[in-house]
Each structure stands twice: as C-alpha cells, then as structure tokens.
Amino acid sequence: MDYDRLLSDRVMKIKPSGIRRFFDLAESMDECIALGVGEPDFKTPWHIREKGIYTLRSGKTRYTANSGIEELRRSISGYLLRRFGIEYDFKEEVLVTVGGSEGIDAAIRAIVNPGDEVLVPEPSFVCYRPLAELAGGVAVTLPTYEKDNFRLTPEVLKNAITEKTKLLILPYPNNPTGAVMRKEDYEKIAEVLRGTDIFVISDEIYIELNYTGEEPVSFASIDGMRERTVLVNGFSKAYAMTGWRMGYICAPAPIIRQALKVHQFGIMCSPTTSQYAAVEALENGDEDVQKMREMYNMRRKYLIDFVARVNIPCFEPLGAFYVFPNISGFGYSSDEFCRIFLEKKKVAVVPGSAFGESGEGFVRISYAYSLEHLEKAMTKLEELIEEGF
Amino acid sequence: MDNKEKILKYLEQNAKYTSKNIADALSLDEKDVKKIIADCEADGTILGYNALINWDKTRRDRVVALIEVSVQPEKGEGFDQIAANICAFSEVESVYLMSGGFDLTVILSAKSMKDVARFVFDKLALIDGVKGTATHFVLNKYKDKGIVFDSSEEDPREMLEI
C-alpha cells in the first residue's frame, strides 16, 4: 500500500519531536550521564502508592464516571480553592484526564475550529503546536526572550492577535526555560485579553514547583480571566506520579461539556486506581510536595551557581525543574553544542531549539537528578570548557 | 519544625550536604545555617558524622547481632553504670534502654558467630548486674538510618519526549 498517499495528511504533516534524536544517540552510548529527562527522580510517596494498592485489593477495578470519581473532583475543587483561591464546581467544571496532556488535547479540540489561530509562546513544551494542528487550527508562535526572563510580554501578544485568533496557550511555569509568570505579568496579559473573545489554556502542571518565595498564582484567578480560561493541572510533577497518568482540566461548564465529549469517546475515563491515589495525594500530600520542592531548589541553586562560575550566562529560572543556560557564546548552535557535549563527555542535555526557534542558542538542563549526579555532569562540562571543545 | 530541626533532618539524611546546599533548599542564609550547625556541634546535638556502609559489598566478614540483656539495676546508679560498662567495648555499635520484657538492647558487630559468642560469654555476661542475655543474629539488612539497601543503581526512567 502507498502509505504516504493514503494516511491522514493532517497527521503526516506533523514533524516528529527534535528531542528524540538525542535520546537515541544517548541511549546507544555506554555510561552516558543523562540530564535530559523531564520527569521527577523521586518515587511516588509511599502513602499514595499504598492507597492505589488498597483500592486494587478491595476490588475497585471498574470504570468510573466519565469525568472522574466524585471524591477526586471534590478534592481538586477543594485544592484549587485553598491553594489559589479559585472556585470550581466539582459537578460540572472539573474533568479528570489522562495526564495534563490529554486535558490540553480535549480543551483544544473543544475550542478550536478549522482555521482558528492558536497562539503558542516559545520556547515551550512540544505538544501544543501538533495538538492545535490536529484540531485544524493554525499555530502561531509567540517568541519569548532571555531579556524578558522568557516571560510572555503583552507587546508580543498584542502584535500577534488577529481576528482569527481563538486561543492563547500559557505554558507557565515553563518547560524548558523554567520561567514563571508573576501576578503582575499575568495582569498585563489579562489587560490585552479583556474585551476579546480569546480563550486561554493555562498549563499549570509545574505550578507547585515555584521558587520565587511567593505563593504561586493561577491565571484563572486573575480578574475577569476565569470565564475564558481552561486551567490544566495534574499530579505528575508535584507528586512524582508520572506513570499514573493523572491530570485534570477546570473551566466554565459550557467548555467542560464539550471537552467531556472528546474525553468520553476517546478515553472513556481516567484509570481508576490512579484516581483514588490522586485523592490521597491532594488530601495528604502537601508535606511531600514541600520536601521535593526543597530538594529541587537545592539543585537549582547549585546549577545556577555553577554556570555563573564558569561564565555561562543564564537567567534565573524560578519554576519547574529546568535551567536554560545561554551557550551561544561558544560559537556553536544548540544542536552542535549538545552533540559535542554528548560525544566528547557523554553527557546528554537537550538543545533549546527542540522547543521552538527562539530556543536556539540555549540548552535545557533538567535537575530532576540527584545532586551527586548533577555534580558529576557539571565537572564534565567544566572539562569541556577548559579543553576549548 | 523550626529551622534548626529542618537543618538537622537534612544532615541526618545526608551528612555530605554543605551548609550552602541546605541553605538553598530551605531558602535560608548560608551564614545562618553554618552558625546553627556549629552551635549543634558545640552543644553535642550533633555528635559526629558517619558513613552508612553496606559491608556486604566489601570482602570484610562481619556478623551483626542484636542482644537482649536483662539487668539488675544498681543502687543509686540505675541502669547507667551497667550501660556504660557495655558501651566501653569497641565492638558494641549501639546500646539502648528498653521498656518491656528486657532492659537493654545491645547491637554488636563482630567477625564471626564465634566472636559474638565469645563476647557474650566472656565479656557481657560477666558484667556486674547482668542477669541474662538472648542473642539474635541479623541475617540481612534491608534498611538502616532511613536508607534502603538496594543494589539497583540504574535510572529506571525511560527516555521520552518531554
């Protein structure tokens, strides 16, 4: 069969992610020091795992309601109120999804018509553009810059808005830059959006990993933004629950009603065991999150101090678990830099260009690794620099 | 938990953390952390820094025994003098005063079972006030001082695009 002619044009047009190539190369090497993984190195706290095991033992192995078990939706609603001061009705404004990613997909498909423009700040996680395109939308890049600490500025947003603009993605705290939007930054974005019909998907999966010293702010809590916002969050990052595939979206009922259709026909319901474990995480997991946040912060500061010491410019990332140093001064593209670092020193970091053109000149270093591991890798980086490549 | 307790927790978990590491984790000033640690060392809150070693990975032969000891407390001294006498033996790793069916737990490490037996008969049982002993040998250590003895070192994370 002539697959290229026969298979879906829309899907075939989507480019495979640029991170893959490096991982393939890294995996083929012996004793490679990986700094590439965007996944907590911690295990899911035991009491959460135990809750999952307990529900399995007691036979809770059936489908749940499409939107998730009531207990979990109540917990999510309670958590968002206590943590960010936003109210969502668990009955019709909360949808439990298979990780944040499925929530983003369902929300985009609920909002976007063919030809609608979807504004995607970059550098950012690689899923938004393909998902927008799969929904028939047209992804429009909003570049962010080191000089702005990789925050989205109202000027860039304003210039990108056309009459076709339907949706803005807000991916903060940001993967890969570690950038955080403070309340005043969100206020400026909100000012641009007020009076328009533009929707927002605020991907807040890293919101608990915030090192500003201030309480994190959800975009949905900004005055007048709730009605247009789909809040995306989940359990993978804050509770080290990546493999449980647990996320959720919250939005006004008319949006959730449409997203629920996408979810119920494509997914049916999120994994039952994971939903019960997620309740335990929200009800009894604050201390675990705090502990992991402290460990991440220790590593973050170690890396920031290190790159400063070896004179690599790097803005201070205040969220997630990535640093995004500027390696353009070495005279290589980020792709080349990563390839050389990998081949000469067997250390794998991810080129910033994998996250969009504006990531060129940067590399992403994940600190979801032990301090000892990071120290080993940074010694190698220092060697590389001393050797002049 | 106050800052002092938090700092001690970090050191208990990994004594190799520097004052800077701990200050970073807790968003404190490095100088303050240094001062708190120095004070704790001075007043005996921190008694020392040990490495936690999995001796099974070395070629050194070693058996660990847990000995339950019943004693007759001495007048005026209570259990303290007897405990001090037991502590004086360098092969003794830990001595705890217990509630319940016996009085002291003694943890001992020695080269062989014979050495343990010799310690119990020739040293421990002869101490004034020791009425009886029950010796248990440790067959395997799974977890000690909060650290799981697990030989798997590989990163279990799969490479995926994220």
Contacts between the chains, C-beta under 8 A, distances in Angstrom:
chain1	res1	chain2	res2	distance
A	17	B	161	4.4
A	19	B	161	4.8
A	19	B	162	7.9
A	20	B	161	5.9
A	23	B	159	4.0
A	23	B	160	7.9
A	23	B	161	7.7
A	26	B	159	7.1
A	27	B	159	5.9
A	34	B	155	6.8
A	34	B	159	7.7
A	36	B	159	6.9
A	37	B	155	7.7
A	37	B	157	5.0
A	37	B	159	6.9
A	37	B	160	7.9
A	37	B	162	7.5
A	38	B	162	3.9
A	39	B	157	5.4
A	39	B	160	7.9
A	39	B	162	6.6
A	41	B	155	7.6
A	41	B	157	7.4
A	125	B	162	7.2
A	126	B	161	6.4
A	175	B	162	7.4
A	211	B	27	7.9
A	213	B	27	6.1
A	294	B	25	4.1
A	294	B	26	6.3
A	295	B	25	6.4
A	297	B	24	5.9
A	297	B	25	5.5
A	297	B	27	6.9
A	298	B	17	7.8
A	298	B	21	5.1
A	298	B	22	7.5
A	298	B	24	4.6
A	298	B	25	3.9
A	300	B	24	7.7
A	301	B	20	8.0
A	301	B	24	3.8
A	302	B	21	7.0
A	302	B	24	6.9
A	371	B	17	7.9
A	371	B	21	6.8
